[in-house]
Amino acid sequence: MHDTPLRGAVVGFGFISSQGHLPAYLRRSDVKITAVADICDERRSLAMGTLPEAKIYTDFGALLECESQNLDFIDIATPPCDHARIAHAALERGLHVLCEKPLTTEVAEAKSLMSHAQSVKRVLYPVHNYKHAPVVRSIRQIIESGQIGKVHSVTLNTFRNTHAKGVPEWRPHWRRERSYSGGGIAMDHGSHTLYLAFDWLGAYPTAVTAKMNNLHADKYDTEDNFSAVLTFPGGLAHVHLTWTAGVRKIIYTIQGEKGAITVDDDEIKIAVMRKTAGPDVAQGAVAWEVERKSIPSHWMDASHVQWFGSLFDEFKDAIFRQDWSNKALQDAYQCIQVIATSYSSSAAMSQELPLPSAQVAI
Ligand SMILES: NC(=O)c1ccc[n+]([C@@H]2O[C@H](COP(=O)([O-])OP(=O)(O)OC[C@H]3O[C@@H](n4cnc5c(N)ncnc54)[C@H](O)[C@@H]3O)[C@@H](O)[C@H]2O)c1
């Protein structure tokens, strides 16, 4: 694919880039991080310590000005409010862009970024890393095998006992400040939940009804609890996200016409219907074959560093295939659209609202 390593720059040297991206880059011989920009002095000092040969900048504009000629891509890991601005500037300089979720905080920004990437023929790729959790990969394989038949409904629950914190040297609670985050748990975690639902139901949703609240409205201006029901062409998805749970975990269920998958962090249970002799009219006419497995997926490590390698392989592959309108990017756009429409639904007493066409016109 590439004889020489890809040369990248990181913008935002906070939690996810220092704990989740950098360690994964440093393990690879096919990528070299040659520059970093961060607005925070202490974070720049830490970047210098981790990457002594890299050029360190206070401002992404200066980094792009001085380094673009020697770069292939930029990795954006700042809070969401700046993603679109930084991505446009990098595309303008002819760089490919790997961008943390959510791609943007506004639908119009996502659309404009997608058309920019298309027009300059560069890859814009979101960090949709939950697809790379080993147990989630296993769900995909089971669905593909046909074992549980066509999927008709899914539930995705994400329980957190607090909002995720940013590094202490900067603004650890930026996720609770709308001007930085663009929203609360739906904006922060919603993308992960939604792109998995799209994948399992094999389509984009056509309507959504949502409800949310903020149990810490005295201190913060973003929601900490969010529930929504999404209508898909072939079924429903029920999503629930909370930062005020008593535990940190995910519980997903996937219901197919011949069986079901239940996931509780690393534990996965696959139940498949087996017809027994006799008339198929009562519960007793069906037996369940149940398989239980434990698939270590490192859910408690919020850096998800173990999932980054195969995500980066996908980004590289999209560059190789010149896939300017890649599926992950389409998913990212749909995520922002569903999140924005969910906010409107919640503000309108949970009125069900249609989602614009699944086809992204760019
Ligand atoms: N995919 C995942 O699993 C995952 C996990 C955590 C965070 N994230 C995403 O990563 C991004 C960063 O989150 P985090 O938890 O690392 O936050 P963080 O607060 O720990 O880090 C943000 C860093 O960006 C720097 N920064 C802020 N504005 C900047 C700017 N304009 N230019 C340069 N540097 C700037 C800050 O100084 C800080 O060092 C967010 O988009 C978040 O949603 C994704």
The ligand as an SDF file (V2000), in Angstrom:
LIG
                    3D

 44 48  0  0  0  0  0  0  0  0999 V2000
  -13.8000    7.4700   20.3850 N   0  0  0  0  0  0  0  0  0  0  0  0
  -13.7370    7.4180   21.7110 C   0  0  0  0  0  0  0  0  0  0  0  0
  -13.9000    6.3550   22.3150 O   0  0  0  0  0  0  0  0  0  0  0  0
  -13.4320    8.6890   22.4630 C   0  0  0  0  0  0  0  0  0  0  0  0
  -13.1070    8.6580   23.8270 C   0  0  0  0  0  0  0  0  0  0  0  0
  -12.8090    9.8760   24.4620 C   0  0  0  0  0  0  0  0  0  0  0  0
  -12.8690   11.0680   23.7450 C   0  0  0  0  0  0  0  0  0  0  0  0
  -13.2230   11.0550   22.4430 N   0  0  0  0  0  0  0  0  0  0  0  0
  -13.3340   12.3030   21.6660 C   0  0  0  0  0  0  0  0  0  0  0  0
  -12.0350   12.8830   21.5650 O   0  0  0  0  0  0  0  0  0  0  0  0
  -12.1500   14.2970   21.5880 C   0  0  0  0  0  0  0  0  0  0  0  0
  -11.3070   14.8220   22.7490 C   0  0  0  0  0  0  0  0  0  0  0  0
  -11.7750   14.2860   23.9610 O   0  0  0  0  0  0  0  0  0  0  0  0
  -10.7870   14.1030   25.2180 P   0  0  0  0  0  0  0  0  0  0  0  0
  -11.5200   13.2940   26.2050 O   0  0  0  0  0  0  0  0  0  0  0  0
   -9.4610   13.6350   24.7580 O   0  0  0  0  0  0  0  0  0  0  0  0
  -10.6900   15.6170   25.7220 O   0  0  0  0  0  0  0  0  0  0  0  0
   -9.5260   16.2960   26.5770 P   0  0  0  0  0  0  0  0  0  0  0  0
  -10.1270   17.4910   27.2370 O   0  0  0  0  0  0  0  0  0  0  0  0
   -8.8560   15.2760   27.4420 O   0  0  0  0  0  0  0  0  0  0  0  0
   -8.4800   16.7610   25.4810 O   0  0  0  0  0  0  0  0  0  0  0  0
   -8.7170   17.8450   24.6170 C   0  0  0  0  0  0  0  0  0  0  0  0
   -7.3580   18.4580   24.2920 C   0  0  0  0  0  0  0  0  0  0  0  0
   -7.5530   19.3690   23.2200 O   0  0  0  0  0  0  0  0  0  0  0  0
   -6.8490   20.5820   23.5110 C   0  0  0  0  0  0  0  0  0  0  0  0
   -7.5330   21.6250   22.7370 N   0  0  0  0  0  0  0  0  0  0  0  0
   -8.7470   22.1880   22.9770 C   0  0  0  0  0  0  0  0  0  0  0  0
   -9.0770   23.0230   21.9660 N   0  0  0  0  0  0  0  0  0  0  0  0
   -8.0400   22.9890   21.0850 C   0  0  0  0  0  0  0  0  0  0  0  0
   -7.7680   23.6210   19.8480 C   0  0  0  0  0  0  0  0  0  0  0  0
   -8.6650   24.4580   19.2830 N   0  0  0  0  0  0  0  0  0  0  0  0
   -6.5970   23.3700   19.2210 N   0  0  0  0  0  0  0  0  0  0  0  0
   -5.6820   22.5260   19.7730 C   0  0  0  0  0  0  0  0  0  0  0  0
   -5.8690   21.8970   20.9500 N   0  0  0  0  0  0  0  0  0  0  0  0
   -7.0500   22.1100   21.5880 C   0  0  0  0  0  0  0  0  0  0  0  0
   -6.9190   20.7360   25.0210 C   0  0  0  0  0  0  0  0  0  0  0  0
   -5.8940   21.5460   25.5270 O   0  0  0  0  0  0  0  0  0  0  0  0
   -6.7780   19.2660   25.4650 C   0  0  0  0  0  0  0  0  0  0  0  0
   -5.4120   18.9200   25.6440 O   0  0  0  0  0  0  0  0  0  0  0  0
  -13.6370   14.6020   21.6830 C   0  0  0  0  0  0  0  0  0  0  0  0
  -14.1640   14.7890   20.4010 O   0  0  0  0  0  0  0  0  0  0  0  0
  -14.2030   13.3430   22.3030 C   0  0  0  0  0  0  0  0  0  0  0  0
  -15.5660   13.1370   21.9730 O   0  0  0  0  0  0  0  0  0  0  0  0
  -13.5050    9.8930   21.7950 C   0  0  0  0  0  0  0  0  0  0  0  0
  1  2  1  0
  2  3  2  0
  2  4  1  0
  4  5  1  0
  4 44  2  0
  5  6  2  0
  6  7  1  0
  7  8  2  0
  8  9  1  0
  8 44  1  0
  9 10  1  0
  9 42  1  0
 10 11  1  0
 11 12  1  0
 11 40  1  0
 12 13  1  0
 13 14  1  0
 14 15  2  0
 14 16  1  0
 14 17  1  0
 17 18  1  0
 18 19  2  0
 18 20  1  0
 18 21  1  0
 21 22  1  0
 22 23  1  0
 23 24  1  0
 23 38  1  0
 24 25  1  0
 25 26  1  0
 25 36  1  0
 26 27  1  0
 26 35  1  0
 27 28  2  0
 28 29  1  0
 29 30  1  0
 29 35  2  0
 30 31  1  0
 30 32  2  0
 32 33  1  0
 33 34  2  0
 34 35  1  0
 36 37  1  0
 36 38  1  0
 38 39  1  0
 40 41  1  0
 40 42  1  0
 42 43  1  0
M  CHG  2   8   1  16  -1
M  END
$$$$
